[in-house]
């Protein structure tokens, strides 16, 4: 019970009740709304006052424009503005009360529609928001009274609340009760693994390029903020029917302070884990994610996992058999690694990647090779990968997109939905 109280105190201090709106921004926008009202800038006619007020509040509070604010909240806000010509700034308690009045932080705001999946600590449901009528994903994390919330949940919340990017899944709301912690995410129809299965593991190479660019774009945003994902795999890359790809499941992610910080080596699903981590390294930085990106590029282009090992030794054996057994030239310092020496691997020569990924062009093979370098200091970064010649066909303007934009829009005809990205077409498969 004491541990549970400590968790609640830590959680309330570190994580706001809802992440849709920053509280300081909320205060400023409400105050501006009151000022505009007293100055006569905002005039609401009796016939359409709720529609006008709803739109104005939604815009100024950075809420979704399709949100339906409760009439009681709008009425309360209007009365407060009319009765207080010189409104004082909202207190922290008033801010939280206003968010609660709208419906954030409340289970009754969301309707469960069905179970999507279940894991060790959490169950994910498909749901619908009563505020917007949009679909959402409800991730219910069970709270044990003795243990409190899993560290993965606390980690995911603390990181996602500060990550606002078009290629990172959006955390809309947080609901905390005695028995569970519910994270409300935007809903996406599928993930990359399901997408590959649905197209018979034979993706359009054009789609491979578009998905890879979006993956790198979201990852670059994280890395610039010194955040490592640490669990990149097709199941954690969500995709909607418009062809937008978003990084998800930040339960193993970490905010790194300096590159030499020591972490656990039990990270990243085995098939996408870099050899330095497989060999026990606990000192790593952003290159840990880039190896996984290379494995995902290979899997999209071929339709099969690159290194599907069942154990650490088998995983290393598959890597060395294709990429060559590392030497001091390809991996400085490897000869002094006790774990590597204990395995007594055969001396394999590296094989030409083009023979294994014939659908990738020359630039694609070059990018794949740069992602799969043994030496972490030489492995290409996410930002450099975005500028790789492999993506030149997407157009130069794609690099000037705002973080919140994917520059996509949907064209629908009688046959299929086609996504247009920089004058190129995304096809469902």
N, C-alpha and C positions, 0 to 999 in steps of 0.2 A: 504493500500500500504506500509505503514511504517513497519507493521508486516511482510509482505512478504519479504521486504528487510532484516529485521533482521533474518528471517528464512534462507534466502539464504546465509547470511554471516556466521551464525552458522553452516549451513550444509557444506559449503565449507571448513570451518576450521576443522570440526570434522570427515568428511567422505570423503575418497579418491574417485576419479571418478570411479575407478574400483577396485574390490577386488580380482581379479584373481591373481595378483602379488603384493607382498609387494614392495613399491617403493625403499627402501634401497637395497633390494635384486636385484631388476631390475638394479639399478645403478652398483652394483658390478659385475653382470653377463655381462652387456654390456661392462664394462671396461675390464673384463677378456677376453671377446671375441676379443676386439681390441688388447690387449696385445698378445694373442695367434697368431693373424693375423700378427702383426709386427715381431714376432719371427719366423715366417715361420712354425708354428705348424699346422695352418689351411691353406690348399692349395686347392683352388677350381678350378677344370678343367672347361673349357668353356662349355663342353657338359653337365655336371651335376652340375654346380655351384649353381643353384637355389635349387635343391633338397638337396644338402649337406648343404648349408647355412640355408635353412629352418629348417632342422633337428637339426643343431647345435644351432641355436638361440632358437628354441622351448625347447630344453633340458636345456640350460643355463638360460633361463628366467622362468623355471618351468611352461611353458605353456603345454596344452595337446599335446601329440605327434602327434595327428591326425589333428592339426590345420594347416590351409593353409594360411600362411602369404602372404599378398599382394606383388606382384612382385615389386611395386614401393617402398615399405618399404625396401625390401631386397636390391634393387639396391642402395637406398639412404645409407643404412648401409654400404654396400661394398665400395661405393665411399668415404664415410667419413673415413673409415679405411685406404684406400689406400692413401688419401690425407693428413692424419694426422698421421705420424709415431709415434708421442708421444701424444696420445689422453689424453685430460684433462677429469676429472670426469664430468659426466653429471649434469647440473643444474636441479633444481626442474622443471623449465619450460620445459627443454628438455625432462625430463622423461615423463611428461604428454603429450607432443607433440608426443613422440614415441608411447605411448600407444594408442593415438588417431589415429596415422598413421596406426596402426595395425587394428583398427576398434572397439576397446573397447570404451564404452561410447556413441555409436551412434545407433540411432533407426534403421537406414538402414542396420545394420549388422544382424538384425533378421527379420524373415518372420513370420507373424501370420498365423496360420493354423486353428484356431477355438477357440471359447470361452469354458473354462472349468468351470467357476463359477463366481458369482458376489456377493459382500458383500456391507456393508454400505459405506466403504471408497475405496474399490479396486475391480478391475475386473481382473481375471486370464485367460490368453490365453495359449493355446498350441502353441509353435513356433519352429522355426528351425534356428540354427546359420549358417550363411554363412561362418564362419571361420572354422567350424568343420563338418558341415552337421549333427550335432547331434541335437536331440530334446531338447528343453528347455521349462521352464514354465515362462511366462512373467506376472509379477504381476504389473499392472498399478494402481498407487495410485493417485487419483485426488487431485490436489492442489487448494485450495480456495484462492483467492487473498487476502482476509481479514484475513483468519485463518492460511494460510500456510499448511504445511504437518501435518497430524494427528500425535499425539505423539506416537501412536503405530508403525507407519512407521519409525520414527526416532529411536525408541527403537530397532526395529527389525534389522535395518541396523547396528547400532552401536554395537550390540551384535554379530550378525552373521559374521561380518567382521573379528572377532577374534576367531571364532569357526571353527576349521578344524578337522573334525573327520568323520570316515567312517559311523557312525550311526547318523549323523546330516546333514540335507540337505545343499548342497553347494550353496553359493551365488557366481555366476560367474561374474556378471557385474552390474553396477548401471548406469542408464541413467537419467539425470536430465534436464528437459525442463521447460518452463514457466508454462505449463498447467498440467504436471504430472511427477511423479517420478516412473520410471520403474525398478523393481528389477528382474534380470535375474537369475533364479534358474535352477539347474539340474532338468530334467524331470523324474518323476517316474510314473509308469502306474496306480497305485491305492493307496488307503489308507486302513487302517485296517477295517474301517466300510464297505467299498465296498467289501473287501476280505471276511468278515464274511457273507455278503449278498450273495455273489457268491457261497459260499460253503454251503448254506442252514443253516447257523449258527451252523454248526457242524464241527469244525476244528479238524484236526489230533492233538492229544495231543503232539506228537513230535514237530509239528510246533508251538504249544503254547509255548513250552519250548524254542525253538530257537528264536521266536519273543520276548519273555520276556527277554531273555538274552541280545538281541540287544538293547531293550528299556533301560534296566538298564545300559548297557555299555555307550550309548550316554548320559544318564542322569548323570551318575557318572562323566563323562568328564565335564559336565556343573557345577555340584556341587563342584568339585575340584577347579573350577575357580570362585566360589562364585556367580554362576548364577542360579536363580530359573526360571523354565519354566512357572509355574503358570497356564497353560491351557492345561494340558494333557488330551486327549480324543482320541478315535479311529480315528476320522476325521483328527487329527493332526499328525498321525503316517503314513508316506508314505511307500509304498512297491513297489519294482520293480519285474520283472519277474524272477529274480534270487533269490528271497526270502530275499533280503536285506531290513531291516526296518530302517527308518531314522526319527528323530524328526524334525518337521517343525512348522511353524507359531509361531514365537517368539514375536508376537505383544504385548503380556501381560507379557513377561519375564522381570526380573529385575536383575541387578547386586547388590547384597547385600553387605554392608560393615561390619556390625556386626549383630549377630542374633536378637538383640532387636530392630532393626530399624522398625519404624512404616510404614506400607503400607496400601493400600486400601483393604477392605474386599470383594470388588466386583470383585473377580477374580475366575477363574476356573469355567467351566460350571457346573451348579448345581449338576448334577448326580455324578460328580467326585470331589466335593468340600468337604474337611474334616470337621468334626463337629466343631472343634475349630474355623474355619473361618465362618461357618454357624452361630455360636453363637456370631459373631461380633469381633473376635480377629483380631487385625491389627498388632500384633507382632508375626512374624513367620519367619521360616527359611526353610531349605531344606525338613523337614518332610511334608510340604504342598504338595510337588510333590509325596511323597511316598504313601500317601493315594490313590491318583489317580492311581498309578501303581497297587495297590491292586484291585481296582475296575475294571481295564482293564484286569488283570489276571482272575478274576472271569468271566468277559464277554466273554473272549476268550474260557474259559473252558466250559461254559454253553450255550453260544449263545444268552444271554439276559443281559441287563443292571442290575447291582447289586442293585442300589437304584434310580429308575426312578421317583423321586418326581417332582411335578409340582410347588410346593412352598417350601420355606425354612422350614416351619413347617412340611409339608408332608415329605420332605427329611429327616429331623431329626427323624421323627416318623418311617420311614422305616429303618433307621440305628439302632435306639434303639430297634426296634422289633426283629431284627436279632442278633445284637451284644450285646444286653442287655442295659438297662437304666444305664448310668454311675453313679458310686458312688465314694466316696473319695478313695476307694481302687483301682479302675480301672482308675480314673481320678482325681488326687489330685487337690483340689481347685474348683471343679465343683459346690459344694454346695453353693459357694458364688457368682456364676455367676447369675446376675439379670435376664438376658434374658432366661437362662435355667429354672430358678425357675418360671418365668412368664408363661411358656408353660404348666406346671402341667402335664407332661407326666406320663402315667402309669408305674409301676415298672416292666419292662420286664426282664426276665432272658435270658441270652445269649443262643443261639441255637448252636448245633454242626454243624460246617461248612461242614463237610463231608456229611451231609444229604442234603445239597443244592448244593454241587459240588462233586458228587460221582466219576467223572472222574479224579479228582486229586488224586495222591498217597499221602502217609503219609508225605513225604518231601514237596510236593506241598501245602498241607493243613497247614503245619507248617510255610511255607514262607508267605502264604496268611494271616495267623493270625498275623504274625509279622509286616506285612504292614498295618494292620487295627487296630492297638492299639490306644486307645483314648489318652493316655499320649504321647505327642510329643517327650518327652525326651527318651522314650523307643522304639518308632517306629523305625524299622530297617532302616539303611542308604542304599543308592544305592551301595556303595562299599561293605558293609557287605552282601548285598543281592546277589551280584555277586558271592560271596564265599559260598553261601548257598549250602548244600548237594543236593538240588533239581537239581543242574546243573552238578553234578559229571559225569553223563553219557555222557556229551559233551566232556570229556577229559580234563586233566590238562593243556595241551598246549594252550587251548583256552584263558587262562589268560595272555599269553605272546604275544598276538597279538599287533602289532603296532597300534597307533590311526588311521592310514590311511588305515588299512587292515581289511577285514571281513573274510579272509581266506575261500573264497568261489570260486568255479568255476563250470561251467555248463557242464553237460554231456547230450547230446541230442541223443535220439533214435527215432524210428518211432512212439512211443506211446506218450511219454511225456518228458518234460525237468525236470531233477532231479538235485537238488543242493546238493553237497557234503560238509558237514561241520564236520571236525574232525571225519571222518570215519562213519558219520551218514547221512541219506538221508532226505532231505527236499522234501516233496511232494506238488504239487500245492495246494491240499486241504487235 
